[in-house]
Amino acid sequence: MAGKPILWYFNGRGRMESIRWLLATAGVEFEERFFTTREQYEKILCDGVLLFQQVPMVEIDGMKLVQTKAILNYIAEKYNLHGKTLKEKAFIDMYSEGAYDLMVLIMAYPFLSPAEKEKQLDLISKRATDRYFPVFEKVLKDHGQNFLVGNQLSMADVQLLEAILMVEEKKADILSGFPVLQDFKVRISNIPTIKKFLQPGSPRKPVPDENYVKTAKLVLQF
Ligand SMILES: N[C@@H](CCC(=O)N[C@@H](CS)C(=O)NCC(=O)O)C(=O)O
């Protein structure tokens, strides 16, 4: 039997967090290796393990995978979280990318100056309420099913829940105008593996703090 996947990243959310969410949803246990120094990172770079000299990197099924989307798609396919038909897969990818684009705005936030942070908060709220959440609200309302695509749980649902919770950490009442998404949030949060991931003590990472920002800057030298 293959060993547990090993996740190489920082001890924080960033681009790895959606991967943690997806593995946890699938009920897959994983190990993590955290970069804390530039030397560690240079060693793995010199070993040629990071194909494009970037993380996240995930060791899984004898491969060393990089590129977040490739990793997510592999996990989604493997654990039946990527729909059944080509068309379902296309919609799952489309919705996942929308949720991910919203999350990218939040991922950038801790690295900004105080003045930039204020603007970014406005942008996050605006994008959530004017662009992304209305789409997901309408999709769920129009087909009246529990999940975004194909009436079964997929990566799109998982990433949407992740995005909703991330935006709520910045603006608690962000779902006030989205009753269908409020129900969606409760429903998906109660899926047993997800519920477990949302409990304290799980591998879910907290809101990035100064230490996370400092470590990422030190390791990646920016
Ligand atoms: N397209 C890549 C981008 C990965 C990426 O930008 N990773 C950052 C850390 S979150 C990194 O390694 N930056 C160092 C670099 O680009 O040299 C992905 O989605 O995985």
The ligand as an SDF file (V2000), in Angstrom:
LIG
                    3D

 20 19  0  0  0  0  0  0  0  0999 V2000
    1.4930   28.1890  -10.5600 N   0  0  0  0  0  0  0  0  0  0  0  0
    2.1130   27.7350   -9.3380 C   0  0  0  0  0  0  0  0  0  0  0  0
    2.6130   28.9420   -8.5760 C   0  0  0  0  0  0  0  0  0  0  0  0
    3.3550   28.5040   -7.3290 C   0  0  0  0  0  0  0  0  0  0  0  0
    3.9770   29.6650   -6.5900 C   0  0  0  0  0  0  0  0  0  0  0  0
    3.9770   30.8280   -7.0330 O   0  0  0  0  0  0  0  0  0  0  0  0
    4.5180   29.3390   -5.4280 N   0  0  0  0  0  0  0  0  0  0  0  0
    5.2000   30.3040   -4.6220 C   0  0  0  0  0  0  0  0  0  0  0  0
    4.9330   30.0410   -3.1510 C   0  0  0  0  0  0  0  0  0  0  0  0
    3.2350   30.0600   -2.7710 S   0  0  0  0  0  0  0  0  0  0  0  0
    6.6840   30.1110   -4.8790 C   0  0  0  0  0  0  0  0  0  0  0  0
    7.1950   29.0160   -4.7810 O   0  0  0  0  0  0  0  0  0  0  0  0
    7.3940   31.1850   -5.2290 N   0  0  0  0  0  0  0  0  0  0  0  0
    8.7940   31.1410   -5.4790 C   0  0  0  0  0  0  0  0  0  0  0  0
    9.1180   31.4590   -6.9100 C   0  0  0  0  0  0  0  0  0  0  0  0
    8.1980   31.6140   -7.7370 O   0  0  0  0  0  0  0  0  0  0  0  0
   10.3170   31.5810   -7.1900 O   0  0  0  0  0  0  0  0  0  0  0  0
    1.0940   26.9580   -8.5000 C   0  0  0  0  0  0  0  0  0  0  0  0
   -0.0910   27.2620   -8.6000 O   0  0  0  0  0  0  0  0  0  0  0  0
    1.4840   26.0490   -7.7810 O   0  0  0  0  0  0  0  0  0  0  0  0
  1  2  1  0
  2  3  1  0
  2 18  1  0
  3  4  1  0
  4  5  1  0
  5  6  2  0
  5  7  1  0
  7  8  1  0
  8  9  1  0
  8 11  1  0
  9 10  1  0
 11 12  2  0
 11 13  1  0
 13 14  1  0
 14 15  1  0
 15 16  2  0
 15 17  1  0
 18 19  2  0
 18 20  1  0
M  END
$$$$
